[in-house]
Amino acid sequence: MRLKNKVILVTGSCTGIGKAIAERCVAEGARVVVHGLEQEMGEAVVANLGSDKAVLHIEDLTAEHAAQHLVTKALQTFGRLDAVVNNAALVASSNIHTTDLSFFRKILEINTLAPFSLIQAALPHLREARGCVLNIGSVNAWCGEPNLMAYSVSKGALMTLTRNLGDTLHREEGVRVNQINPGWVLTENEAQRKHEHGLAPDWYKDVPPQFAPAGRILWPAEIAAAAVYWLADESGPISGQVVDLEQHPFIGRNPPK
């Protein structure tokens, strides 16, 4: 039980990576606040985890006071807050020609500013627990795909936020802040997104080796397994770190022949 008695808030945990992290946290002894926009899916997650181990909060993170509402839900339900996982994000295609300022601001609001706001709201309680923050970024933070321009920039900004707060909050507040950057992960939303882009419904069963040397892309449970280390006390005093989770080097990779 690597997370025994910890209370962990996981945004965007009704589906995908967030759901897998919430499930793994409970399996490791934690209690979780499940969050998202999908009421029925969220209720199913909580029912599966058990109402004594999980509670659901449905709210758009860009809504006023949403961050404080999430923190209050954790405190009122479980009496404490040990960790925040900023997982919720909007993945939307865009490039220099298709991105206007309104769209760009929306991406930044959800993917960068909402995590900052939640860290702010949770900080007094994380300080008391000597807890931690785990931001879920993306390998696209390093430069990004041509048609994921705004998304990639938002994740790059999140990565800088992690390194900045990972230093200052650790020294001044005793709160660690780290980040994992997943590569290509088979979430429900990613499967649907690629299908909407014209691929076959079972496209993920035959991914070219230049994109997936292992013959498949990553599973949400594999990201969740890595997340536990950063949420557990076993990661010790490590803070301000960003770790890429992909099956090949994302930067400086030799082009496939």
N, C-alpha and C positions, 0 to 999 in steps of 0.2 A: 504494500500500500504506500506508494511513493508520494501521494497527495492527501494522506489521511487527515481528515478534519478541516481541510482548507475549503474556503468558499471562493469560487472562481466565476467571473462574469465573462461570457463569451458572446460577442456580437455576431450577428449573421449566422446563428447556430441552428436554424430550422432545417438547413440543407447543407450539403457539401462538406467542405473542410471544417467549418465551424461545428456542424453536427457531429462529425467524427471526433473532434477535439472534446466536445462536451461529453460524448459517450466514453471516451478514454479517461477523462478526468474522473467521472463517477466510478469507473472500473478500478481506478487507483485510489479510491477512498474519499474523493471530494464531493462537495455539493455545488450545484451550478445554477446560474441564472441563464436560461435559454432566451435568446432574443432574435427577432427577425420581423418580417412583414407578412409571412404566410401563416395565418392563424391555425388552420387545420393541420398543417405540417408540424408546426410548433407544438400543438397539443399532442400529436402522435409521439413526438420526441420525448416530451415530459411523461406521457403515459408509459412509454417503454423504460424510461430511467427510474420512474417511481416518484410520486409526489413528495416523498420525504427527502428525496435527493435532488430534485429539480423544480424550478418554478419558471413560468413563461412570462415574458413582457414583449408585447407587440407595439412597436412605435418606430416611425421614421426618425433616423438619427439626426436629420436636419431640422426637426421640429424644435421649437424653443423649449428649453429645459429637459430635453430628452435624456441627456447625460445624467442629470441629477435624478431623474425618475428611475433610471436603471440602478444607480447606486442605492437609492432609497429602497428599491425592491429587494436588493440583496440584504440590506441591513434589517429591514422589517421581517423578512422571511427567515434569515439564517443568523442574524445578529452580528455579522462581521463581514469583512471583505479582504481577501488575501491576494487576489490577483485579477488582472484585467487582460483579456485577450481581444485585441482590436482586429477582428477578422472581417467584418462586414465591408463590402466594397461593391462598387458599380463597375462592371466590365463592359465597355461599349466601344465599338469600332470608330475610329476617326483618324484623319490625317490633316496636314496643313491646309488642305483645300476644303475639307468638310467640317472643320472645327470653328465654331463661332465662340465669342466670349461667354455667352450664356451657357452653352454646353460645357465649356472648359471650367467655368465657375462651379457648375453642378458636380462635375467629377471631383474637383478639388474639395468641395464642401463635404462630400460623402467619404472620400478615400483618405483625405489628409486632415481636414479641420475637425471632423467628427471624432477621430481618435484623439486628437489633441484635447478637445473639450472633455472627453470622458476621462482622460488622465487627470486633468485639472479637477474634475468633480470628485474623483476617487482618491486623490492624493492624501487628504487627511487620514483616511482609513487605511490606505496602503502604508503610510508612514507608521501608524500605530501597530500594524501587523508585521512591519518590516517585510512587506510583500514585494510584488514585482508586476511588471507589465511585459506582455509579449505581443509585439506587432506582427501581423501577417502581411508580408509585402509580396513581391514577385520578382523573379529574375529579370523581368522587363524593366525594373528600376534602373538597370545599368545602361540601357539605351532604348530597348523596346522594339517591337515589331513595327513596320512601316504604318500599319493600319491600327495601331494601338497607341497613338501619340499622346493624347491627353491622359489616358490611363497610366502609361509608362511614366510620364512626368509626375503624376500624383504619387506614384509608388517611390520614385526617386526622392521626392520631398519627404515622404514618410521615413525613408531610410536616414535622411539627414536629421530628422526629428529624433529618431531612435538614438543615433550617436550623440547628439547634443544632450538630450535628457538622460541618456545612459551614463553620462559623466556627471552632470550637475545634480540630478536627483539622487544618485548613488552617494555622492559626497555630502550633500546638504540634508537629505531626507532619509537616507538608508533604504531607498527604493531602487531596485534594479530594473533596467529597461533594455530589452534585447529584441531581435527581429529574426524571423526566418523568411527566406524568399523562396517559395515553391516554384518549381518549373511547371511543366504541363501536367495537369492533374485531371483525372476523369471524375468530375463532379456532375451532378444532374444538369446544372446550368450549362456547363461546357459541352456536354453531349448534345443538348438541345440547340445550343448556339451554332455548333458546327453543322448540325443537320439543317438548320435554317439557312446556312451558307451554301447549301447544295450538296453536302456529302450524304452518303447512304445512312440509314438509321443505325447500322452497326459499324460505322466507320472506324471506331476505336479498336476493332478486332484485327485490323490490317494497317497498322501505321508504318510508314517507310522507315527503314533502319537509320537513315540519317537524322530522323527526328526522335527515334526511340530505339537505341541500340539493344535494349533489353527485350524488344519485341512487343512492348506495351508501354503506355504512359503510367504515371504515378497514380496511386490510389489515395483517397483522402485519409484512410487509416494509417498510411505510412507517414503522412505529414503529422497526424495526431501523435504518433509514437515519438516523433522528434520533439514535439511541443512539450511533452511531459517533462523532459529533462530541464527545460528552461523554467518551467513552473514549479519544479521540485526544489527542495533545499539542497539537493546534491549538486546543483550547478554553482553552489557556493557564492563567492563574491563577484562572479563574472557579470559584467554590465557593459552596455554600449556596443555590443557585438551584433554583426549581421552575418547569417549563415545561409548560403545558397543550397537548396535541396533539389538537385536535378541530376539526371543520369549521365550527363556529359559536361565538360567545362563550358560555361556559358560565354566567358570572355577569352579570347585568344584561341578558340577552338580551331583545329585544322579543318578546312572545308572537306566534306565527304567526297570521295572519288567516285 
